[in-house]
Amino acid sequence: MPDAVYAAWKAQKTGTIVGGSLAKKFGWKVGQRITLNGTIYPCDPELEIVGIFTARDIRQEEQLFFHWAYLDELMNGRKIVGTYWMKARTAEDIPKLKELIDGHTKNSSDPTETVTEKEFADQFMAMMGNIKLLIASLGTIVLIIMIMMTANTVAMSARERVTEVAVLRTLGFTGGQIVFLVMAESVLVSLAGLLLPLVTALVLFNGLKLSPAAQFFPFFLIEPKTIVIATTAAVTSGLLAAVVPASLAARRKIVDGLRQVV
């Protein structure tokens, strides 16, 4: 955000800065007054939008910020703070900071628990159950099914092309080249099976900005590393599915292949 907007926000007790995505969702404009209906905190802050900020990660734009001092005033000066954020100079300083901060507040009426940002996020994920195990289990089952389906498809294709393979062998194709052709076809089949769901997911989540659980994931984006993992899984399943059919096709005798009628 521009420095002038930040200065205006600091100077106005009831001012708020709003993420661009959030402002677009509710049609908010600079200068507009809004009221937040309190749930956890029994108060309703009345705010004036003094600026809109943007972020490299669009998921960060689903936030708005206003002054803690104004909230504390509405709460009759109870000095309630939920979370403090701080940035360590290096990763090696984090354990020392944890010990220092939590040791300082250990005997107070409100002891702290210092955690990293990742640990903080994991605590929220834990409230939803073992999501990682569930997703990993479903992914493994789907991968096994895909390998079996691809293997069946490749095996049927290899059986139907026994004569063709025999002709290729008579033309000078080696067993290794036959294996390569069969495995290449299997990988292409797997990649074709990846293409449709991947494109659909990119359109729905990255393009149309839909989310399967908007309350927890306002933006559910398909990241590049997810595409890499999915592509790797597709190639791996294609290779594994073609191992047996490719080896059988390469080892079959030319005479047997030419005699067989499919």
Secondary structure, DSSP 4 states (H G I P E B T S, - for coil): --HHHHHHHHH-TTEEEEEHHHHHHHT--TT-EEE---SSSS---EEEEEEEE--SSGGGGS-EEE-HHHHHHHTTS-----------SSGGGHHHHHHHHHHHHTTSSS------HHHHHHHHHHHT-SHHHHHHHHHHHHHHHHHHHHHHHHHHHHHHTHHHHHHHHHTT--HHHHHHHHHHHHHHHHHHHHHHHHHHHIIIIIIS---TTTTT-S-----HHHHHHHHHHHHHHHHHHHHHHHHHHHHS-HHHHHH---
